[in-house]
Amino acid sequence: MKRSQLAGLVLLLLVALGTAVSVRVALACALAAWWWALGLVLGVFINAWMHALTGGNWGLPVRETALALSRRVPWLLLGLVVIAATVGQLYPWASLPSTEWTRAMARPAFVRAWLSPTAFVIRLVLYAAAWWWVTRPASLASKGRAAASMVVCVVATSLASVDLLMSLVPGWFSTAFGLVVLSTQALAGAAAVVPLALLRRTWPAAREAPVSRDIGNLLLMWVMSWGYLAFMQFLVIWAENIPRETSWYVPRLQTGWHWVGIGLWLLQLAVAFLALLFRGVKDRPGRLLPVAVLLLATTALDCVWTVLPSVDPHSLHGWWLAPLAVLGMALLLLGGVDIAAAETLEGRVRHA
C-alpha cells in the first residue's frame, strides 16, 4: 500500500470515529465520498465506452485511465456491505414500522415492498454484480460489449441513485435525478483523465488537433449537460410548487447549504464553462490541469450537497467530516494509480 493510500485510510478511520458525535452524519459523509469515488470510476468507463463506439486519438488516455482504475472496483464495492449493515441507521424508511411508513408516505404497497430491508439488500447485490461486470477490461474489447456495458451501467446506476440517494428523503422523487447523477459521474470521470494522463508525461500525438483539446471539449460537453439537467430539474419542481416535490430543495435553499449550491453553480458551471471555451486552455495540458482538478473537487462537493442535507441539514459536524471522507476516498482511489500497468491490460483487451 502506497503512503498516500495509507493516509487516506487514516482519514477514513477518523470519519469512522466521527460516529461518536453523530452516527447518521458520519455515515452520510462516508456515503457521499464513496458514491463520488465509485461514480468517478464509472464515469471514466462511460467516456471510454463512448470512445469505443466512436473512435479517435482522444480515447487513448481515457482507456488507460479506465483500465488503471478498474483495479479499484473490487474494494469500492465493499462499501455496499457497509451500507447494507447500516441501512437502519441511515434511511428513514428502514427504521419506521411498515404500517407507520405506509401511512406517513401515503404510498402504494409496491413502494413498501421495494423499500424493505430484504429487497434493498438483494438489489445491492445486483448492483455490485452489474458494476463489476461493466468495469472489466473486456467491456472495452468491442463496440458491442461497450454498448451493452453502457446500457447496463445506466440502468443499474439510475436505480441505485434512487435507492441510495433519493430515498434519503421519504416520499421525494424526480424523473431527472438519475440523469443528473450520471452526468456528474461522467464529468468527474473525464476530469480524472487529465491529471492521471499527465503522469505519462506525454500525450498521444495527433495530426490535426492536440488530444488535450478533445479532452477539454469532452469536459465542456459534460459541464453543459450537467448544468442543463440540474437546472431543468430545479425549474420543473419550482414551477409545480408541490410540497412533496419541493421537500428535497427546502433544506438546501433555506439553510447554510444554499451557499454550497451557489458555489457549485459558479465553479462547476460558470467558471469551468468559461475556461473551457478557450483553446489556449484546452490545447495545453498544463493549463487544462487546474480546470480538471477544480471539476474533481466540485463533483465531490456535488455529492456531499446531494447527500448531507437529506440526512441532517442543520448539523455542523458534516462541515468537517465530509472533507475528511472525500479526501480519504480520493487518496485511496487515486493514490498510487499505475498507468503503466494499464498498457498490459490494454494488450489483453485487444486479444479478448
One Martini backbone bead per residue (centre of mass of N, CA, C, O) as a GRO file, in nm:
protein
  352
    1MET     BB    1   0.095   0.037   0.023
    2LYS     BB    2   0.070   0.352  -0.014
    3ARG     BB    3   0.101   0.645   0.149
    4SER     BB    4  -0.157   0.777   0.040
    5GLN     BB    5  -0.343   0.539   0.116
    6LEU     BB    6  -0.281   0.542   0.416
    7ALA     BB    7  -0.388   0.829   0.463
    8GLY     BB    8  -0.675   0.766   0.370
    9LEU     BB    9  -0.735   0.554   0.588
   10VAL     BB   10  -0.703   0.745   0.829
   11LEU     BB   11  -0.932   0.940   0.751
   12LEU     BB   12  -1.158   0.722   0.761
   13LEU     BB   13  -1.118   0.658   1.061
   14LEU     BB   14  -1.202   0.940   1.158
   15VAL     BB   15  -1.489   0.915   1.049
   16ALA     BB   16  -1.563   0.673   1.225
   17LEU     BB   17  -1.522   0.838   1.493
   18GLY     BB   18  -1.765   1.038   1.427
   19THR     BB   19  -1.994   0.854   1.553
   20ALA     BB   20  -1.970   0.980   1.841
   21VAL     BB   21  -2.136   1.250   1.749
   22SER     BB   22  -2.261   1.127   1.454
   23VAL     BB   23  -2.386   0.874   1.286
   24ARG     BB   24  -2.544   0.985   1.037
   25VAL     BB   25  -2.333   1.192   0.937
   26ALA     BB   26  -2.097   0.997   0.899
   27LEU     BB   27  -2.245   0.812   0.697
   28ALA     BB   28  -2.308   1.034   0.490
   29CYS     BB   29  -2.015   1.107   0.425
   30ALA     BB   30  -1.932   0.825   0.332
   31LEU     BB   31  -2.141   0.802   0.106
   32ALA     BB   32  -2.052   1.047  -0.063
   33ALA     BB   33  -1.756   0.957  -0.110
   34TRP     BB   34  -1.818   0.681  -0.234
   35TRP     BB   35  -1.995   0.777  -0.470
   36TRP     BB   36  -1.778   0.947  -0.603
   37ALA     BB   37  -1.569   0.723  -0.653
   38LEU     BB   38  -1.750   0.535  -0.815
   39GLY     BB   39  -1.841   0.748  -1.027
   40LEU     BB   40  -1.562   0.800  -1.145
   41VAL     BB   41  -1.518   0.521  -1.264
   42LEU     BB   42  -1.778   0.510  -1.431
   43GLY     BB   43  -1.715   0.772  -1.592
   44VAL     BB   44  -1.467   0.670  -1.740
   45PHE     BB   45  -1.620   0.437  -1.884
   46ILE     BB   46  -1.821   0.606  -2.037
   47ASN     BB   47  -1.600   0.743  -2.212
   48ALA     BB   48  -1.476   0.477  -2.319
   49TRP     BB   49  -1.732   0.376  -2.463
   50MET     BB   50  -1.758   0.612  -2.652
   51HIS     BB   51  -1.491   0.554  -2.797
   52ALA     BB   52  -1.558   0.264  -2.893
   53LEU     BB   53  -1.799   0.387  -3.080
   54THR     BB   54  -1.612   0.626  -3.237
   55GLY     BB   55  -1.328   0.709  -3.188
   56GLY     BB   56  -0.994   0.819  -3.158
   57ASN     BB   57  -0.718   0.968  -3.000
   58TRP     BB   58  -0.860   1.055  -2.723
   59GLY     BB   59  -0.892   0.751  -2.596
   60LEU     BB   60  -0.624   0.664  -2.469
   61PRO     BB   61  -0.630   0.806  -2.184
   62VAL     BB   62  -0.907   0.691  -2.110
   63ARG     BB   63  -0.844   0.389  -2.120
   64GLU     BB   64  -0.608   0.390  -1.920
   65THR     BB   65  -0.770   0.497  -1.682
   66ALA     BB   66  -0.985   0.275  -1.672
   67LEU     BB   67  -0.789   0.033  -1.635
   68ALA     BB   68  -0.654   0.137  -1.375
   69LEU     BB   69  -0.934   0.170  -1.205
   70SER     BB   70  -1.049  -0.125  -1.217
   71ARG     BB   71  -0.882  -0.223  -0.958
   72ARG     BB   72  -1.081  -0.060  -0.749
   73VAL     BB   73  -1.364  -0.195  -0.749
   74PRO     BB   74  -1.373  -0.425  -0.535
   75TRP     BB   75  -1.333  -0.228  -0.282
   76LEU     BB   76  -1.571  -0.041  -0.347
   77LEU     BB   77  -1.798  -0.266  -0.313
   78LEU     BB   78  -1.768  -0.282   0.004
   79GLY     BB   79  -1.960  -0.041   0.066
   80LEU     BB   80  -2.226  -0.211   0.049
   81VAL     BB   81  -2.187  -0.352   0.320
   82VAL     BB   82  -2.213  -0.100   0.496
   83ILE     BB   83  -2.494  -0.019   0.400
   84ALA     BB   84  -2.639  -0.283   0.485
   85ALA     BB   85  -2.554  -0.255   0.797
   86THR     BB   86  -2.680   0.073   0.807
   87VAL     BB   87  -2.978   0.114   0.705
   88GLY     BB   88  -3.132   0.180   0.982
   89GLN     BB   89  -2.957   0.460   1.033
   90LEU     BB   90  -2.997   0.618   0.742
   91TYR     BB   91  -3.293   0.517   0.669
   92PRO     BB   92  -3.617   0.589   0.734
   93TRP     BB   93  -3.771   0.334   0.606
   94ALA     BB   94  -3.602   0.125   0.799
   95SER     BB   95  -3.705   0.246   1.096
   96LEU     BB   96  -3.991   0.220   1.022
   97PRO     BB   97  -4.277   0.100   1.038
   98SER     BB   98  -4.469  -0.013   0.788
   99THR     BB   99  -4.735   0.126   0.869
  100GLU     BB  100  -4.615   0.409   0.920
  101TRP     BB  101  -4.491   0.446   0.641
  102THR     BB  102  -4.749   0.424   0.471
  103ARG     BB  103  -4.901   0.658   0.616
  104ALA     BB  104  -4.689   0.887   0.578
  105MET     BB  105  -4.658   0.848   0.248
  106ALA     BB  106  -4.896   0.741   0.078
  107ARG     BB  107  -4.817   0.460  -0.048
  108PRO     BB  108  -4.789   0.194  -0.208
  109ALA     BB  109  -4.716  -0.136  -0.162
  110PHE     BB  110  -4.474  -0.144  -0.354
  111VAL     BB  111  -4.295   0.052  -0.194
  112ARG     BB  112  -4.276  -0.120   0.058
  113ALA     BB  113  -4.138  -0.359  -0.090
  114TRP     BB  114  -3.898  -0.207  -0.208
  115LEU     BB  115  -3.860  -0.060   0.091
  116SER     BB  116  -3.695  -0.318   0.199
  117PRO     BB  117  -3.433  -0.467   0.338
  118THR     BB  118  -3.428  -0.721   0.161
  119ALA     BB  119  -3.459  -0.588  -0.120
  120PHE     BB  120  -3.221  -0.398  -0.087
  121VAL     BB  121  -2.994  -0.612  -0.065
  122ILE     BB  122  -3.046  -0.750  -0.333
  123ARG     BB  123  -2.984  -0.497  -0.505
  124LEU     BB  124  -2.693  -0.461  -0.414
  125VAL     BB  125  -2.594  -0.721  -0.543
  126LEU     BB  126  -2.674  -0.642  -0.833
  127TYR     BB  127  -2.501  -0.389  -0.851
  128ALA     BB  128  -2.229  -0.523  -0.805
  129ALA     BB  129  -2.241  -0.709  -1.051
  130ALA     BB  130  -2.274  -0.488  -1.265
  131TRP     BB  131  -2.018  -0.315  -1.200
  132TRP     BB  132  -1.816  -0.543  -1.239
  133TRP     BB  133  -1.886  -0.613  -1.535
  134VAL     BB  134  -1.844  -0.317  -1.670
  135THR     BB  135  -1.527  -0.288  -1.542
  136ARG     BB  136  -1.406  -0.463  -1.734
  137PRO     BB  137  -1.181  -0.481  -1.987
  138ALA     BB  138  -1.380  -0.634  -2.187
  139SER     BB  139  -1.578  -0.383  -2.237
  140LEU     BB  140  -1.346  -0.265  -2.462
  141ALA     BB  141  -1.320  -0.480  -2.708
  142SER     BB  142  -1.604  -0.373  -2.823
  143LYS     BB  143  -1.888  -0.230  -2.933
  144GLY     BB  144  -2.092  -0.428  -2.810
  145ARG     BB  145  -1.979  -0.426  -2.519
  146ALA     BB  146  -1.998  -0.123  -2.475
  147ALA     BB  147  -2.304  -0.093  -2.515
  148ALA     BB  148  -2.393  -0.296  -2.298
  149SER     BB  149  -2.246  -0.161  -2.059
  150MET     BB  150  -2.392   0.112  -2.073
  151VAL     BB  151  -2.677   0.010  -2.023
  152VAL     BB  152  -2.625  -0.126  -1.750
  153CYS     BB  153  -2.512   0.123  -1.605
  154VAL     BB  154  -2.755   0.313  -1.635
  155VAL     BB  155  -2.961   0.136  -1.491
  156ALA     BB  156  -2.814   0.072  -1.224
  157THR     BB  157  -2.745   0.370  -1.139
  158SER     BB  158  -3.029   0.484  -1.138
  159LEU     BB  159  -3.143   0.291  -0.923
  160ALA     BB  160  -2.926   0.348  -0.706
  161SER     BB  161  -2.995   0.651  -0.672
  162VAL     BB  162  -3.270   0.593  -0.551
  163ASP     BB  163  -3.185   0.411  -0.310
  164LEU     BB  164  -2.926   0.586  -0.190
  165LEU     BB  165  -3.042   0.898  -0.229
  166MET     BB  166  -3.351   0.958  -0.265
  167SER     BB  167  -3.449   0.786   0.000
  168LEU     BB  168  -3.358   0.998   0.218
  169VAL     BB  169  -3.631   1.128   0.110
  170PRO     BB  170  -3.936   1.088   0.188
  171GLY     BB  171  -4.140   1.089  -0.110
  172TRP     BB  172  -3.920   1.162  -0.309
  173PHE     BB  173  -3.913   1.260  -0.666
  174SER     BB  174  -3.720   1.221  -0.987
  175THR     BB  175  -3.677   1.170  -1.331
  176ALA     BB  176  -3.384   1.336  -1.345
  177PHE     BB  177  -3.182   1.228  -1.133
  178GLY     BB  178  -3.020   1.009  -1.286
  179LEU     BB  179  -2.902   1.206  -1.501
  180VAL     BB  180  -2.753   1.390  -1.309
  181VAL     BB  181  -2.568   1.174  -1.191
  182LEU     BB  182  -2.438   1.075  -1.457
  183SER     BB  183  -2.316   1.349  -1.541
  184THR     BB  184  -2.133   1.376  -1.294
  185GLN     BB  185  -1.968   1.118  -1.342
  186ALA     BB  186  -1.863   1.187  -1.627
  187LEU     BB  187  -1.717   1.444  -1.539
  188ALA     BB  188  -1.525   1.314  -1.334
  189GLY     BB  189  -1.395   1.115  -1.532
  190ALA     BB  190  -1.280   1.325  -1.732
  191ALA     BB  191  -1.111   1.480  -1.517
  192ALA     BB  192  -0.923   1.235  -1.431
  193VAL     BB  193  -0.757   1.209  -1.695
  194VAL     BB  194  -0.558   1.444  -1.678
  195PRO     BB  195  -0.371   1.381  -1.428
  196LEU     BB  196  -0.316   1.079  -1.510
  197ALA     BB  197  -0.197   1.138  -1.796
  198LEU     BB  198   0.044   1.320  -1.694
  199LEU     BB  199   0.214   1.078  -1.584
  200ARG     BB  200   0.324   1.014  -1.880
  201ARG     BB  201   0.421   1.314  -2.007
  202THR     BB  202   0.258   1.213  -2.260
  203TRP     BB  203   0.081   1.268  -2.545
  204PRO     BB  204  -0.077   1.178  -2.800
  205ALA     BB  205  -0.051   1.205  -3.120
  206ALA     BB  206  -0.166   1.459  -3.355
  207ARG     BB  207  -0.248   1.592  -3.663
  208GLU     BB  208  -0.462   1.834  -3.601
  209ALA     BB  209  -0.519   1.799  -3.281
  210PRO     BB  210  -0.501   1.809  -2.966
  211VAL     BB  211  -0.599   1.590  -2.727
  212SER     BB  212  -0.663   1.798  -2.504
  213ARG     BB  213  -0.893   1.930  -2.665
  214ASP     BB  214  -1.084   1.689  -2.657
  215ILE     BB  215  -1.101   1.672  -2.350
  216GLY     BB  216  -1.209   1.959  -2.313
  217ASN     BB  217  -1.468   1.914  -2.481
  218LEU     BB  218  -1.574   1.692  -2.300
  219LEU     BB  219  -1.601   1.866  -2.049
  220LEU     BB  220  -1.790   2.076  -2.171
  221MET     BB  221  -2.024   1.884  -2.230
  222TRP     BB  222  -2.071   1.793  -1.929
  223VAL     BB  223  -2.119   2.069  -1.809
  224MET     BB  224  -2.372   2.133  -1.980
  225SER     BB  225  -2.538   1.884  -1.904
  226TRP     BB  226  -2.553   1.932  -1.602
  227GLY     BB  227  -2.673   2.217  -1.607
  228TYR     BB  228  -2.933   2.147  -1.757
  229LEU     BB  229  -3.048   1.917  -1.578
  230ALA     BB  230  -3.044   2.065  -1.303
  231PHE     BB  231  -3.219   2.306  -1.389
  232MET     BB  232  -3.472   2.153  -1.492
  233GLN     BB  233  -3.540   2.021  -1.226
  234PHE     BB  234  -3.577   2.284  -1.069
  235LEU     BB  235  -3.788   2.425  -1.254
  236VAL     BB  236  -4.016   2.217  -1.238
  237ILE     BB  237  -4.046   2.214  -0.927
  238TRP     BB  238  -4.090   2.520  -0.892
  239ALA     BB  239  -4.343   2.545  -1.077
  240GLU     BB  240  -4.528   2.339  -0.923
  241ASN     BB  241  -4.519   2.355  -0.606
  242ILE     BB  242  -4.486   2.074  -0.449
  243PRO     BB  243  -4.420   1.965  -0.143
  244ARG     BB  244  -4.312   1.678  -0.214
  245GLU     BB  245  -4.095   1.799  -0.426
  246THR     BB  246  -3.960   2.037  -0.243
  247SER     BB  247  -3.825   1.871  -0.005
  248TRP     BB  248  -3.530   1.866  -0.129
  249TYR     BB  249  -3.478   2.192  -0.143
  250VAL     BB  250  -3.527   2.317   0.133
  251PRO     BB  251  -3.251   2.237   0.288
  252ARG     BB  252  -3.080   2.389   0.044
  253LEU     BB  253  -3.229   2.696   0.069
  254GLN     BB  254  -3.282   2.729   0.414
  255THR     BB  255  -2.974   2.703   0.452
  256GLY     BB  256  -2.627   2.693   0.439
  257TRP     BB  257  -2.638   2.520   0.165
  258HIS     BB  258  -2.684   2.752  -0.046
  259TRP     BB  259  -2.380   2.818  -0.080
  260VAL     BB  260  -2.307   2.555  -0.218
  261GLY     BB  261  -2.491   2.588  -0.462
  262ILE     BB  262  -2.361   2.849  -0.565
  263GLY     BB  263  -2.076   2.732  -0.595
  264LEU     BB  264  -2.146   2.524  -0.809
  265TRP     BB  265  -2.248   2.719  -1.029
  266LEU     BB  266  -1.982   2.884  -1.046
  267LEU     BB  267  -1.762   2.649  -1.078
  268GLN     BB  268  -1.898   2.405  -1.248
  269LEU     BB  269  -2.008   2.615  -1.466
  270ALA     BB  270  -1.898   2.903  -1.516
  271VAL     BB  271  -1.588   2.872  -1.492
  272ALA     BB  272  -1.554   2.614  -1.663
  273PHE     BB  273  -1.691   2.716  -1.918
  274LEU     BB  274  -1.504   2.958  -1.976
  275ALA     BB  275  -1.233   2.804  -1.983
  276LEU     BB  276  -1.330   2.586  -2.214
  277LEU     BB  277  -1.346   2.800  -2.456
  278PHE     BB  278  -1.032   2.796  -2.462
  279ARG     BB  279  -0.761   2.686  -2.641
  280GLY     BB  280  -0.531   2.771  -2.445
  281VAL     BB  281  -0.632   2.553  -2.239
  282LYS     BB  282  -0.682   2.283  -2.409
  283ASP     BB  283  -0.387   2.265  -2.563
  284ARG     BB  284  -0.278   2.264  -2.254
  285PRO     BB  285  -0.235   2.050  -1.999
  286GLY     BB  286  -0.134   2.252  -1.778
  287ARG     BB  287  -0.403   2.430  -1.803
  288LEU     BB  288  -0.617   2.196  -1.770
  289LEU     BB  289  -0.559   2.089  -1.486
  290PRO     BB  290  -0.708   2.297  -1.296
  291VAL     BB  291  -0.988   2.238  -1.412
  292ALA     BB  292  -0.997   1.936  -1.339
  293VAL     BB  293  -0.955   1.971  -1.034
  294LEU     BB  294  -1.203   2.144  -0.990
  295LEU     BB  295  -1.409   1.925  -1.089
  296LEU     BB  296  -1.340   1.716  -0.879
  297ALA     BB  297  -1.423   1.891  -0.636
  298THR     BB  298  -1.720   1.961  -0.727
  299THR     BB  299  -1.827   1.670  -0.750
  300ALA     BB  300  -1.785   1.610  -0.453
  301LEU     BB  301  -1.964   1.842  -0.351
  302ASP     BB  302  -2.219   1.741  -0.492
  303CYS     BB  303  -2.246   1.481  -0.323
  304VAL     BB  304  -2.271   1.622  -0.053
  305TRP     BB  305  -2.522   1.799  -0.136
  306THR     BB  306  -2.703   1.542  -0.189
  307VAL     BB  307  -2.683   1.405   0.108
  308LEU     BB  308  -2.667   1.572   0.380
  309PRO     BB  309  -2.940   1.741   0.375
  310SER     BB  310  -3.114   1.471   0.391
  311VAL     BB  311  -3.020   1.408   0.691
  312ASP     BB  312  -2.862   1.694   0.818
  313PRO     BB  313  -2.876   2.039   0.770
  314HIS     BB  314  -2.781   2.144   1.085
  315SER     BB  315  -2.521   2.010   1.104
  316LEU     BB  316  -2.169   2.073   1.175
  317HIS     BB  317  -2.011   1.799   1.126
  318GLY     BB  318  -2.011   1.787   0.809
  319TRP     BB  319  -1.790   2.019   0.760
  320TRP     BB  320  -1.550   1.804   0.862
  321LEU     BB  321  -1.619   1.513   0.761
  322ALA     BB  322  -1.639   1.540   0.453
  323PRO     BB  323  -1.344   1.616   0.379
  324LEU     BB  324  -1.221   1.360   0.497
  325ALA     BB  325  -1.374   1.155   0.321
  326VAL     BB  326  -1.293   1.258   0.040
  327LEU     BB  327  -0.986   1.256   0.075
  328GLY     BB  328  -0.963   0.959   0.149
  329MET     BB  329  -1.088   0.845  -0.114
  330ALA     BB  330  -0.891   0.983  -0.311
  331LEU     BB  331  -0.632   0.845  -0.207
  332LEU     BB  332  -0.728   0.551  -0.247
  333LEU     BB  333  -0.797   0.576  -0.555
  334LEU     BB  334  -0.540   0.765  -0.678
  335GLY     BB  335  -0.326   0.637  -0.522
  336GLY     BB  336  -0.096   0.466  -0.705
  337VAL     BB  337  -0.156   0.479  -0.998
  338ASP     BB  338  -0.101   0.245  -1.271
  339ILE     BB  339  -0.054   0.322  -1.595
  340ALA     BB  340   0.142   0.108  -1.704
  341ALA     BB  341  -0.046  -0.139  -1.642
  342ALA     BB  342  -0.259  -0.062  -1.862
  343GLU     BB  343  -0.097  -0.168  -2.106
  344THR     BB  344  -0.138  -0.466  -2.040
  345LEU     BB  345  -0.448  -0.459  -2.050
  346GLU     BB  346  -0.466  -0.363  -2.341
  347GLY     BB  347  -0.360  -0.628  -2.461
  348ARG     BB  348  -0.596  -0.802  -2.356
  349VAL     BB  349  -0.823  -0.657  -2.500
  350ARG     BB  350  -0.725  -0.713  -2.796
  351HIS     BB  351  -0.750  -1.043  -2.734
  352ALA     BB  352  -1.072  -1.065  -2.657
   0.00000   0.00000   0.00000
